[in-house]
Amino acid sequence: MKKYDPFENVQTVMEQAAILGKIDRRMFEIIKNPQRETKVYLPVEMDDGSIRVFEGYRVQHSNIRGPFKGGIRYHQNCDLNEIKALATWMSLKCAVANIPYGGAKGGIQVDPSTLSKRELCRLTRRYTYAIEPLIGADKDIPAPDVNTNAQTMAWVLDTYSMLHGKPCPGVVTGKPVELGGSRGRASATGRGVVIATQLVLKTNGVDSLDGVKVAVQGMGNVGANAARIFCHRNACVVALSDVSGGIYCESGLDADAVSAFLEEGHLLKDYQAEGVSHISNTELLTCDCDVLVPAALENQINAEVAEQLRCRYIVEGANGPTTVEADAILEQRGITLIPDIFANSGGVIVSYFEWVQNIQELTWERSQVNEMLEKLMTASFGELLEERKKTACSYRMAAYIVALRRLLYAEDIKGLFP
């Protein structure tokens, strides 16, 4: 069986969208590949005095519409092809949201659960030093991603500021509010997933989340926040999962209680409550629900899983959770999919708000940030509906067509240098 290649996957979808949207291919080759790929080797002194060398990456896909923008992930299976795919998705995501950013992504091949906090700090600072020439508030702005958080961004910010001899708050987003972060940023991606769900339900006459059965794969930042917000809006969250497995309750789980349990350092395999049963990752994906939110990693819904799904809607909280082969099966089965480059754009949209606040030395209230996020996503969704109507295509194709048109128009009017 051929190994899944996320970069090949995103390129295939781009090709399909270009054909379907009758997009001019003159500049297309420029955005099929990243502008720059950087690999760095990071020597770090461990707590026991030994030296380990970690492999890190920063891929800059396109800055045609603004500075590069994208998260940094820490994962043991992280590799260059995955980072290239994620950087490409970021360019497309920013274009769909119509914010003035391009796409980038960074990563380190490491299992962060095996490192102490001091070791993670040293690793983060070494990585920041290695990529310092590439990043900056007007060049490339990192943010949190899988297994990184506000603390990680605080270390990046401090290291970069030390190297520049002054505070540089605009170099990262997703940092603590006390260091110039934006209120509402931590929950923004999960909130965006809920907004995307409400928007697609409304197109089918469902005006409320009351009683809507939701299953969320992954209880990281995106999944946990989405699950909590779904519960607060009276949806029935029937299934949740983390790296250790999943839990299911037909009458609904208490996402706040589950999140509190996980924040204490426990795993879901140890969670016990009345009416709760333990399930596998596949059982979560294929459980009976209205809305499935894959919010873990790429390549979760493949052709085999797609045949077994019992949901009506998929709202992609993770980047690239569905393969090209699965997309075709879902369309055939009439399962509506809201793609990652729209559904999880809440994080980069509020990162943009944070960046603007840093540049202008302003602070906005959480309610203002949330209201602006909903307004921007609603406008983007309207454009996807319009493209779907015009091209008679899926939401994924509509999102890619909208993004490619924006990117290629920018390439065309700027022209080539030299």
C-alpha positions as CSV (number, residue, x, y, z in Angstrom):
1,M,0.0,0.0,0.0
2,K,1.3,3.4,-1.0
3,K,2.5,5.6,1.9
4,Y,0.3,8.7,2.5
5,D,2.2,11.9,1.5
6,P,0.5,15.1,2.7
7,F,2.3,17.3,0.3
8,E,1.3,15.2,-2.6
9,N,-2.2,15.2,-1.3
10,V,-2.5,19.1,-1.2
11,Q,-0.9,19.4,-4.6
12,T,-3.4,16.9,-6.1
13,V,-6.3,18.9,-4.6
14,M,-4.8,22.2,-6.0
15,E,-4.6,20.6,-9.5
16,Q,-8.2,19.4,-9.3
17,A,-9.4,22.9,-8.2
18,A,-7.4,24.6,-10.9
19,I,-9.1,22.4,-13.6
20,L,-12.6,22.7,-12.1
21,G,-12.4,26.5,-11.5
22,K,-10.9,27.0,-15.0
23,I,-8.0,28.8,-13.4
24,D,-5.3,30.4,-15.6
25,R,-2.2,28.2,-15.2
26,R,0.4,30.8,-16.2
27,M,1.4,31.4,-12.6
28,F,0.2,28.1,-11.2
29,E,3.6,26.4,-11.0
30,I,4.9,29.2,-8.7
31,I,2.5,28.3,-5.9
32,K,2.7,24.5,-6.3
33,N,5.9,24.5,-4.4
34,P,7.3,26.5,-1.4
35,Q,9.6,29.5,-1.9
36,R,12.0,28.3,0.8
37,E,12.7,25.1,2.7
38,T,15.0,25.3,5.7
39,K,16.3,22.3,7.7
40,V,18.3,23.0,10.9
41,Y,20.1,20.7,13.4
42,L,19.7,21.7,17.0
43,P,22.2,20.6,19.7
44,V,20.6,20.7,23.1
45,E,22.1,20.0,26.6
46,M,19.8,17.6,28.4
47,D,19.2,17.8,32.2
48,D,21.6,14.9,32.8
49,G,24.4,16.7,31.0
50,S,24.2,14.7,27.7
51,I,23.9,16.3,24.3
52,R,21.1,15.5,21.9
53,V,20.8,16.8,18.3
54,F,17.2,17.4,17.1
55,E,16.1,18.0,13.5
56,G,14.0,21.1,12.9
57,Y,12.3,22.8,9.9
58,R,10.9,26.1,8.7
59,V,9.1,26.1,5.3
60,Q,7.9,29.3,3.7
61,H,5.4,28.7,1.0
62,S,4.3,32.1,-0.3
63,N,4.5,35.7,0.8
64,I,2.8,37.1,-2.3
65,R,-0.2,38.5,-0.2
66,G,1.7,39.4,2.9
67,P,4.3,38.2,5.5
68,F,4.7,34.4,5.9
69,K,2.5,33.1,8.7
70,G,2.3,29.7,10.4
71,G,2.7,27.6,13.5
72,I,5.5,25.5,14.9
73,R,4.7,21.9,15.9
74,Y,6.7,19.5,18.1
75,H,6.0,15.9,17.1
76,Q,8.1,12.7,16.8
77,N,6.7,12.0,13.3
78,C,7.2,15.5,12.0
79,D,9.1,15.6,8.7
80,L,9.9,18.0,5.8
81,N,7.1,16.8,3.6
82,E,4.5,17.3,6.3
83,I,5.8,20.8,7.0
84,K,5.7,21.6,3.3
85,A,2.0,20.5,3.1
86,L,1.1,22.5,6.2
87,A,2.8,25.6,4.8
88,T,0.9,25.3,1.6
89,W,-2.4,24.9,3.5
90,M,-1.6,28.1,5.4
91,S,-1.2,30.1,2.2
92,L,-4.6,28.7,1.0
93,K,-6.2,29.3,4.4
94,C,-5.1,33.0,4.6
95,A,-6.3,33.5,1.1
96,V,-9.7,32.0,1.9
97,A,-10.0,34.2,4.9
98,N,-8.8,37.2,2.8
99,I,-6.3,38.3,5.4
100,P,-2.9,39.8,4.3
101,Y,-0.7,36.9,5.1
102,G,1.2,34.2,3.2
103,G,1.8,30.6,4.4
104,A,4.6,29.1,6.4
105,K,5.1,26.3,8.9
106,G,7.8,25.1,11.3
107,G,8.4,21.9,13.2
108,I,10.9,19.9,15.3
109,Q,11.1,16.1,15.3
110,V,10.7,15.4,19.0
111,D,8.2,13.8,21.4
112,P,7.8,16.7,23.8
113,S,6.3,14.4,26.5
114,T,9.8,12.9,26.9
115,L,11.5,16.2,27.7
116,S,11.4,18.3,30.9
117,K,10.2,21.9,30.8
118,R,13.8,23.1,31.0
119,E,14.8,20.9,28.1
120,L,11.8,22.1,26.0
121,C,12.9,25.7,26.8
122,R,16.5,25.1,25.7
123,L,15.2,23.3,22.5
124,T,12.8,26.2,21.7
125,R,15.5,28.8,22.2
126,R,18.0,26.9,20.1
127,Y,15.4,26.5,17.3
128,T,14.6,30.3,17.5
129,Y,18.3,31.1,17.2
130,A,18.6,28.9,14.2
131,I,15.6,30.4,12.3
132,E,16.1,34.0,13.5
133,P,17.3,35.3,10.1
134,L,14.0,34.1,8.6
135,I,11.4,35.4,11.0
136,G,10.2,38.8,12.1
137,A,7.0,40.9,12.4
138,D,7.2,42.0,8.8
139,K,8.8,38.7,7.4
140,D,7.5,35.5,9.0
141,I,5.3,35.3,12.1
142,P,5.2,31.9,14.0
143,A,2.4,30.7,16.2
144,P,1.5,27.6,18.3
145,D,0.6,24.3,16.7
146,V,0.5,20.7,17.7
147,N,2.2,20.2,21.1
148,T,3.2,23.9,21.4
149,N,1.4,26.7,23.3
150,A,1.6,30.2,24.7
151,Q,4.6,29.3,26.8
152,T,6.5,28.1,23.7
153,M,5.7,31.4,22.0
154,A,6.9,33.3,25.1
155,W,10.3,31.6,24.8
156,V,10.5,32.3,21.0
157,L,9.6,35.9,21.7
158,D,12.1,36.4,24.5
159,T,15.0,34.7,22.5
160,Y,14.2,36.8,19.3
161,S,13.9,40.0,21.4
162,M,17.2,39.3,23.2
163,L,18.9,38.9,19.8
164,H,17.5,42.2,18.6
165,G,18.1,44.1,21.8
166,K,14.5,45.3,22.2
167,P,11.0,43.9,22.7
168,C,9.6,42.5,19.5
169,P,6.0,41.5,20.4
170,G,4.9,41.2,16.7
171,V,7.3,38.4,15.9
172,V,4.9,35.7,17.2
173,T,1.2,35.3,17.8
174,G,-0.6,33.0,20.3
175,K,1.7,34.4,23.1
176,P,0.4,35.1,26.6
177,V,-1.9,38.2,27.0
178,E,0.6,39.6,29.5
179,L,3.3,39.7,26.7
180,G,1.0,41.3,24.1
181,G,-1.1,38.3,23.2
182,S,-4.7,38.8,22.1
183,R,-7.7,37.9,24.3
184,G,-9.6,35.1,22.6
185,R,-6.6,33.7,20.7
186,A,-6.3,30.5,22.7
187,S,-9.8,29.4,21.9
188,A,-10.0,30.9,18.4
189,T,-9.4,27.8,16.2
190,G,-11.9,25.8,18.2
191,R,-14.4,28.7,18.2
192,G,-14.0,28.9,14.4
193,V,-14.8,25.2,14.1
194,V,-18.1,25.8,15.9
195,I,-18.9,28.9,13.8
196,A,-18.2,26.9,10.6
197,T,-20.6,24.1,11.9
198,Q,-23.3,26.6,12.6
199,L,-22.9,28.2,9.2
200,V,-23.2,24.9,7.3
201,L,-26.2,23.8,9.4
202,K,-28.0,27.0,8.6
203,T,-27.8,26.3,4.9
204,N,-30.0,23.2,5.7
205,G,-32.4,25.1,7.8
206,V,-30.9,24.2,11.2
207,D,-30.7,27.5,13.1
208,S,-29.5,26.1,16.5
209,L,-27.0,23.6,17.8
210,D,-29.5,22.4,20.4
211,G,-29.3,18.6,20.5
212,V,-27.0,18.3,17.5
213,K,-24.8,15.2,18.1
214,V,-21.1,16.0,17.8
215,A,-18.0,13.7,17.9
216,V,-14.6,15.3,18.4
217,Q,-11.4,13.4,17.6
218,G,-8.5,15.0,19.5
219,M,-8.5,16.9,22.7
220,G,-5.6,19.3,22.1
221,N,-6.2,23.0,21.9
222,V,-8.5,22.9,18.9
223,G,-10.6,19.9,19.9
224,A,-10.9,20.7,23.6
225,N,-12.0,24.3,22.9
226,A,-14.4,23.2,20.2
227,A,-15.9,20.5,22.5
228,R,-16.4,23.0,25.3
229,I,-18.0,25.7,23.1
230,F,-20.3,23.0,21.5
231,C,-21.5,22.1,25.0
232,H,-22.0,25.7,26.0
233,R,-24.2,26.1,22.9
234,N,-26.3,23.1,23.9
235,A,-24.9,20.6,21.4
236,C,-24.7,17.0,22.5
237,V,-21.0,16.0,22.5
238,V,-21.3,12.2,22.3
239,A,-17.6,11.2,21.8
240,L,-14.1,12.6,22.5
241,S,-10.6,11.1,22.1
242,D,-7.0,11.8,22.8
243,V,-3.8,9.8,22.1
244,S,-4.8,7.1,24.6
245,G,-8.2,6.3,23.1
246,G,-11.8,7.6,23.1
247,I,-14.9,7.9,25.3
248,Y,-18.5,7.7,24.3
249,C,-21.8,8.6,25.9
250,E,-25.1,8.6,24.0
251,S,-26.7,11.2,26.3
252,G,-23.8,13.5,26.0
253,L,-20.4,14.1,27.7
254,D,-19.5,17.0,30.0
255,A,-16.7,18.6,27.9
256,D,-15.8,21.0,30.8
257,A,-15.3,18.1,33.2
258,V,-13.4,16.0,30.6
259,S,-11.1,19.0,29.9
260,A,-10.5,19.6,33.6
261,F,-9.5,15.9,34.0
262,L,-7.0,16.1,31.1
263,E,-5.6,19.4,32.4
264,E,-4.7,17.6,35.6
265,G,-2.3,15.4,33.6
266,H,-4.6,12.4,33.1
267,L,-5.4,10.5,29.9
268,L,-8.9,9.7,28.6
269,K,-8.2,6.0,29.0
270,D,-8.5,6.6,32.7
271,Y,-11.7,8.7,32.6
272,Q,-14.7,7.3,34.4
273,A,-18.2,8.7,34.6
274,E,-21.7,7.3,34.6
275,G,-22.9,6.2,31.2
276,V,-19.4,6.6,29.6
277,S,-17.9,3.7,27.6
278,H,-14.4,3.5,26.2
279,I,-13.9,3.3,22.4
280,S,-11.1,3.1,19.9
281,N,-10.1,5.9,17.5
282,T,-11.9,4.2,14.6
283,E,-15.0,3.7,16.7
284,L,-15.1,7.5,17.4
285,L,-14.7,8.3,13.7
286,T,-17.5,5.9,12.7
287,C,-19.9,6.5,15.6
288,D,-23.5,7.7,15.1
289,C,-23.4,11.5,15.1
290,D,-24.6,14.5,13.1
291,V,-21.2,16.3,13.1
292,L,-17.8,14.7,13.1
293,V,-14.8,17.0,14.0
294,P,-11.4,15.4,13.2
295,A,-9.1,17.7,15.2
296,A,-6.0,15.5,15.6
297,L,-3.5,15.0,12.8
298,E,-3.5,14.4,9.0
299,N,-4.6,11.2,7.2
300,Q,-7.3,10.2,9.7
301,I,-10.2,9.7,7.3
302,N,-8.9,7.5,4.5
303,A,-11.0,5.5,1.9
304,E,-11.6,2.6,4.3
305,V,-12.8,4.9,7.1
306,A,-14.9,7.0,4.7
307,E,-17.0,4.0,3.8
308,Q,-17.9,3.4,7.4
309,L,-18.8,6.9,8.5
310,R,-22.3,7.5,10.0
311,C,-22.2,11.3,10.3
312,R,-24.0,13.9,8.1
313,Y,-21.3,16.5,8.3
314,I,-17.5,16.6,8.7
315,V,-15.9,19.9,9.9
316,E,-12.1,19.6,9.7
317,G,-10.5,21.0,12.9
318,A,-7.1,19.5,12.0
319,N,-5.1,20.3,8.9
320,G,-5.4,17.6,6.2
321,P,-7.3,14.9,8.1
322,T,-9.1,13.6,4.9
323,T,-7.3,12.0,2.0
324,V,-8.2,12.7,-1.7
325,E,-9.6,9.2,-2.1
326,A,-11.8,9.7,1.0
327,D,-13.1,13.0,-0.4
328,A,-14.5,11.2,-3.5
329,I,-16.3,8.6,-1.3
330,L,-17.8,11.2,1.0
331,E,-19.1,13.1,-2.0
332,Q,-20.6,9.9,-3.4
333,R,-22.2,9.2,-0.1
334,G,-23.7,12.7,0.3
335,I,-21.7,13.5,3.5
336,T,-21.0,17.3,3.6
337,L,-17.4,18.2,4.4
338,I,-16.3,21.7,5.5
339,P,-12.6,21.8,4.7
340,D,-9.7,22.7,7.0
341,I,-8.6,25.8,5.0
342,F,-11.9,27.4,6.1
343,A,-13.1,25.4,9.1
344,N,-10.0,25.9,11.2
345,S,-9.1,29.4,10.0
346,G,-10.2,30.9,13.3
347,G,-6.7,30.6,14.7
348,V,-4.9,32.5,11.9
349,I,-7.7,35.1,11.8
350,V,-7.3,36.0,15.5
351,S,-3.5,35.8,15.0
352,Y,-3.9,38.5,12.4
353,F,-6.0,40.5,15.0
354,E,-3.2,40.0,17.6
355,W,-0.5,41.1,15.1
356,V,-2.5,44.3,14.2
357,Q,-2.9,45.0,18.0
358,N,0.9,44.6,18.5
359,I,1.7,46.9,15.5
360,Q,-0.7,49.6,16.7
361,E,0.0,49.0,20.4
362,L,-3.7,48.4,21.1
363,T,-5.6,45.9,23.3
364,W,-9.1,44.7,22.2
365,E,-11.7,43.1,24.4
366,R,-12.5,39.4,24.0
367,S,-16.1,40.2,22.9
368,Q,-14.8,42.4,20.1
369,V,-12.3,39.8,18.9
370,N,-15.0,37.0,18.9
371,E,-17.5,39.3,17.1
372,M,-14.9,40.2,14.4
373,L,-14.0,36.5,14.0
374,E,-17.6,35.5,13.4
375,K,-18.1,38.4,11.0
376,L,-15.0,37.5,8.9
377,M,-15.8,33.8,8.8
378,T,-19.4,34.5,7.8
379,A,-18.3,36.6,4.9
380,S,-15.8,33.9,3.8
381,F,-18.5,31.3,4.0
382,G,-20.7,33.4,1.8
383,E,-18.0,33.4,-0.9
384,L,-17.7,29.6,-0.7
385,L,-21.5,29.3,-1.1
386,E,-21.4,31.6,-4.2
387,E,-18.5,29.5,-5.7
388,R,-20.3,26.2,-5.0
389,K,-23.4,27.6,-6.8
390,K,-21.4,28.8,-9.8
391,T,-19.1,25.8,-10.2
392,A,-21.4,23.0,-8.8
393,C,-18.6,21.6,-6.6
394,S,-17.9,20.5,-3.0
395,Y,-17.0,23.0,-0.3
396,R,-13.4,21.9,-0.5
397,M,-13.1,22.6,-4.2
398,A,-14.9,26.0,-3.6
399,A,-12.4,27.0,-0.9
400,Y,-9.4,26.0,-3.1
401,I,-10.8,27.8,-6.1
402,V,-11.4,31.0,-4.1
403,A,-7.8,30.7,-2.6
404,L,-6.1,29.9,-5.8
405,R,-7.7,32.8,-7.6
406,R,-6.6,35.2,-5.0
407,L,-3.0,33.9,-4.9
408,L,-2.6,33.7,-8.6
409,Y,-4.1,37.2,-9.2
410,A,-1.5,38.6,-6.7
411,E,1.3,36.7,-8.5
412,D,0.0,38.0,-11.9
413,I,-0.3,41.7,-11.0
414,K,3.0,41.8,-9.2
415,G,4.8,40.0,-12.0
416,L,8.2,38.2,-11.8
417,F,11.4,39.7,-10.4
418,P,13.8,40.2,-12.0
